[in-house]
């Protein structure tokens, strides 16, 4: 008996099957492109955090140098327009004049010594201009100047401390109520206007820890803390980008296996 081997016939794909495959490939390509774009975006965020890390380290170094430098004269009126946070915040300065204790303002404060107030008083300089000085902290029960008369300095004084920038309008949680004389931030312009202080510097001075008679106000409580988590953030973003790329590779390899 003779056995005849027949040739295997290939049946053409139906139009609907071809359409389904094209649609599947298009969806797969779109998904892959989306993953690539997502990975690129995550990597860009990581790079941005690396740049922020360099900026933060430079800022910390500059501020550290300023707070440990010898004090320099506080900027006079002719230089007020040049004062800015980037160049002047936390510089050690000194200024001589007379404290206008009758124009002091209490600004709510929460410190390591507990809740209370910053005592802000204008320092009148020889040329008639003023610098607002944060003389330090007083507890709530001693906010009345009559209860801390020894610390109400009269006559010429020399103030040494850190330059700080004005804090307009209020804190994150509370707005200053100028009419009611309730203050939650050290807004130089608003305080000066409320107290009738004329030409006032656009900054204020946080007095250092030099003891005041009677022990109040307590100066030198400036907190200098710059959170620096940028390296952790950078690693996180780069790690997420790597995970997305790994997912893309896994999907593409799976497609080749099943093809």
C-alpha positions in Angstrom: 0.0 0.0 0.0 1.3 3.4 -0.9 0.8 6.2 1.7 0.7 9.7 0.3 1.7 12.5 2.6 -0.4 15.5 2.2 1.0 19.0 2.5 -0.2 20.9 5.6 -2.5 23.7 4.6 -2.3 27.1 6.3 -5.5 28.9 6.6 -5.5 32.6 6.2 -6.3 34.6 9.4 -9.8 36.1 9.5 -9.9 39.9 9.2 -11.3 40.2 12.8 -8.3 38.2 14.2 -5.8 40.5 12.4 -7.6 43.5 13.7 -7.5 42.2 17.3 -3.8 41.6 17.1 -3.2 45.1 15.7 -5.3 46.6 18.5 -3.4 44.5 21.1 0.0 45.6 19.7 -1.1 49.3 19.7 -2.3 49.0 23.4 1.0 47.3 24.3 3.1 50.0 22.6 1.0 52.8 24.3 1.5 51.1 27.7 5.2 50.8 27.1 5.5 54.4 26.1 3.6 55.4 29.2 6.0 53.4 31.4 9.0 55.0 29.7 7.6 58.5 30.3 6.7 57.7 33.9 10.3 56.4 34.5 11.7 59.5 32.9 9.5 61.7 35.1 10.5 59.9 38.2 14.2 60.1 37.3 13.8 63.8 36.7 12.3 64.2 40.2 15.3 62.3 41.5 17.7 64.7 39.7 15.8 67.7 41.0 16.3 66.4 44.5 20.0 65.9 43.9 20.2 69.6 42.9 18.2 70.6 45.9 20.6 68.6 48.1 23.5 70.6 46.8 21.6 73.9 47.3 20.6 72.9 50.9 24.2 71.9 51.8 25.5 75.2 50.5 22.8 77.1 52.5 23.6 75.2 55.7 27.3 75.9 55.2 26.7 79.6 54.5 24.4 80.1 57.5 26.8 78.2 59.8 29.6 80.5 58.7 27.5 83.6 59.4 26.3 82.6 62.9 29.9 81.9 64.0 31.5 85.0 62.4 32.4 88.1 64.4 29.5 90.6 64.6 29.4 93.4 62.0 27.5 96.7 62.2 23.8 96.3 61.3 23.0 97.7 57.8 22.3 101.4 58.0 19.5 103.2 56.2 21.5 103.7 53.1 21.9 100.0 52.7 18.3 98.9 53.6 17.3 98.4 50.0 20.1 95.9 49.6 19.0 93.6 52.5 17.8 90.2 51.4 17.3 86.8 52.9 19.8 85.0 50.7 22.7 87.3 51.7 21.8 88.5 55.1 19.6 86.1 57.0 21.3 84.9 60.3 24.2 87.3 59.9 25.7 88.3 63.3 25.3 92.1 63.7 25.5 94.7 66.4 23.7 98.0 66.8 23.8 100.7 69.4 21.0 103.0 70.5 18.1 103.4 73.0 15.3 100.9 73.5 11.8 102.4 73.2 10.3 100.2 75.9 7.0 102.0 75.8 6.5 100.8 72.2 7.3 97.1 72.8 5.1 94.5 71.1 4.4 90.9 72.3 4.4 88.2 69.7 3.1 84.8 70.6 5.9 82.2 70.9 6.3 78.5 71.6 9.8 77.7 72.7 11.9 75.2 74.6 11.0 77.2 77.7 7.3 76.8 77.1 4.6 79.0 75.6 4.9 82.8 76.0 5.9 85.8 74.0 8.7 87.4 72.1 9.4 90.9 73.3 9.8 93.1 70.3 11.1 96.6 71.0 12.3 99.4 68.7 16.0 100.4 69.1 16.3 104.0 68.2 19.7 104.8 66.5 21.7 108.0 66.6 20.4 109.1 63.2 16.8 108.8 64.3 16.0 105.6 62.5 15.0 102.4 64.3 15.7 98.7 64.2 13.1 96.3 65.7 14.8 94.0 68.2 13.5 90.7 69.4 14.9 91.0 72.9 13.9 87.5 73.8 11.2 85.3 75.5 9.0 86.0 78.5 6.5 83.4 79.9 2.8 84.2 79.7 2.6 85.1 83.4 5.4 87.7 83.0 4.2 89.4 79.9 3.2 92.6 81.8 6.2 94.9 81.7 5.4 95.9 85.3 6.4 92.4 86.4 9.8 92.6 84.8 10.9 96.1 85.4 14.6 95.2 85.8 14.7 94.1 82.2 13.4 97.4 80.8 16.7 98.8 79.9 17.1 102.6 79.8 19.9 104.7 78.3 22.3 103.7 75.6 22.6 99.9 74.9 24.5 97.7 72.5 22.5 94.9 71.0 24.3 91.9 69.4 22.3 89.2 67.6 21.2 87.6 64.4 19.6 89.4 61.5 16.2 88.1 60.6 13.8 88.9 57.8 10.4 90.3 58.4 7.5 87.8 58.8 4.5 89.5 57.1 0.8 88.9 57.9 1.1 86.0 60.4 2.0 82.4 61.0 0.8 79.4 59.0 -1.9 78.8 61.6 -2.8 82.3 62.7 -3.0 85.7 61.0 -2.0 88.8 62.9 -4.9 90.7 64.3 -3.5 94.3 64.1 -6.6 96.0 65.4 -6.8 93.7 68.5 -3.0 93.9 68.9 -2.6 90.1 68.7 0.6 89.1 66.9 1.7 85.6 65.7 4.6 86.7 63.5 7.2 89.4 63.6 5.9 91.6 60.8 8.3 94.6 61.0 6.3 97.0 58.9 2.9 96.3 60.6 4.4 96.4 64.1 6.2 99.7 63.3 3.0 101.3 61.9 0.9 100.1 64.9 3.4 101.5 67.4 4.1 104.8 65.5 7.7 104.0 64.7 9.0 106.1 61.8 11.9 105.0 59.6 12.4 101.4 60.5 14.8 98.8 59.0 13.2 96.1 56.9 14.7 93.4 59.1 14.8 92.7 62.9 17.5 91.4 65.2 17.2 88.4 67.4 19.2 89.3 70.5 21.8 86.9 71.7 21.9 85.1 75.0 23.5 88.0 76.9 21.6 88.1 80.3 19.2 90.9 81.0 18.7 92.3 84.5 16.1 90.2 86.4 16.6 87.3 83.9 13.9 88.5 81.4 13.6 88.6 78.5 15.6 85.5 77.7 17.5 85.9 74.4 19.5 83.6 72.3 16.7 81.2 71.6 16.8 81.4 67.8 16.3 78.0 66.3 18.4 77.4 63.1 17.2 74.1 61.6 17.1 73.3 57.9 15.6 69.9 57.3 17.7 68.0 54.7 15.9 64.9 53.5 16.8 65.5 49.8 19.1 62.5 49.6 16.4 60.2 50.8 13.9 61.7 48.4 16.4 61.3 45.5 17.0 57.7 46.3 13.2 57.1 46.5 12.5 58.7 43.1 15.4 56.9 41.4 14.2 53.6 43.0 10.7 54.1 41.7 12.1 54.8 38.2 14.1 51.6 38.3 11.0 49.7 39.4 9.0 51.0 36.5 11.8 50.1 34.0 12.0 46.6 35.5 8.3 46.2 35.0 8.6 47.3 31.4 11.4 44.7 30.8 9.4 42.0 32.5 6.4 42.7 30.3 8.4 42.8 27.1 10.2 39.6 27.9 6.8 38.0 28.6 5.6 39.1 25.2 8.6 37.5 23.5 8.0 34.2 25.3 4.4 34.0 24.3 4.9 35.2 20.8 
